[in-house]
Amino acid sequence: MATTSDEDFKRQGNMYFHNKQFPQAIECYTNAIKKNASVPTYYNNRALCYLKLKKYDNVASDSRRAIEIDASCVKGYYFLGQALYEQGKYDEAVNALKKAFQLARQQKFNVGDDITNILRMAKRKRWNELEQKRIRAQSDLYAYLKKLMFDDKERKIKNCKSDDSVAVADVNKMYDSYSDQLENIFRKVDEKHQKREVPDYLCGKISFDLMKDPVITPSGITYDRKDIEEHLLRVGHFDPVTRSELVPSQLISNLSMKDVLEAFITENPWVEGSDW
């Protein structure tokens, strides 16, 4: 009787996967791994099954193993990024998804908008998380300063003579003035931070960061010059989105977009020092 090979188990697993029988598919891929633990595809396939079952720890474990075997494994980084995103580890998710996107470009691996969509969501979640931390820290600082001012007021009032109502009134007046100034300062800070979000159309389609020198291709796609020139140099002479032939001399500065970017930065000076 012929022994079932790791490839046989993989094929069986694929069949179960297509029928949405994920536990059975996992068992088959596990058997394939037992037969041959050096094939990253088996770990990726099992990771995808775990992803469907929302077992994100297992997804991360299998994805990392696939990456250990093959450091250029696009799916390994992609599945790892998805798992980390679902676990709320947005910083790690962004790093994994960026790596997946870079490898996909280098290998001309067509993943459509799958990686870019979840990468944008991860960056936005990460930004929101940082904003919440900033808001909490700001609130704590405000409460701390208010208490210091109140304690200082109480101490000064105690030092006033009991019958010196004018001195007490002066202390209260000074406290009210300082309190109003403090509230105005924090209110202005809040106003500056109310719209701390970078629109997608201002971000490069390769790095997903705010563009600095936007250029447009004959296909009508706008990229950040640094990113598209690096792509043309390292990956190939084609447009990453349309796949049409492209050479550096065809890149034209997108002056309209540059004006929009400059206006946005002027209105939102915080953006230059941030990795949103």
Secondary structure, 3 states (H helix, E strand, C coil): CCCCCHHHHHHHHHHHHHCCCHHHHHHHHHHHHHHCCCCHHHHHHHHHHHHHCCCHHHHHHHHHHHHHHCCCCHHHHHHHHHHHHHCCCHHHHHHHHHHHHHHHHHCCCCCCCHHHHHHHHHHHHHHHHHHHHHHHHHHHHHHHHHHHHHHHHHHHHHHCCCCCHHHHHHHHHHHHHHHHHHHHHHHHHHHHHCCCCCCHHHECCCCCCECCCEEECCCCCEEEHHHHHHHHHHCCCECCCCCCECCHHHCEECHHHHHHHHHHHHHCHHHHHCCC
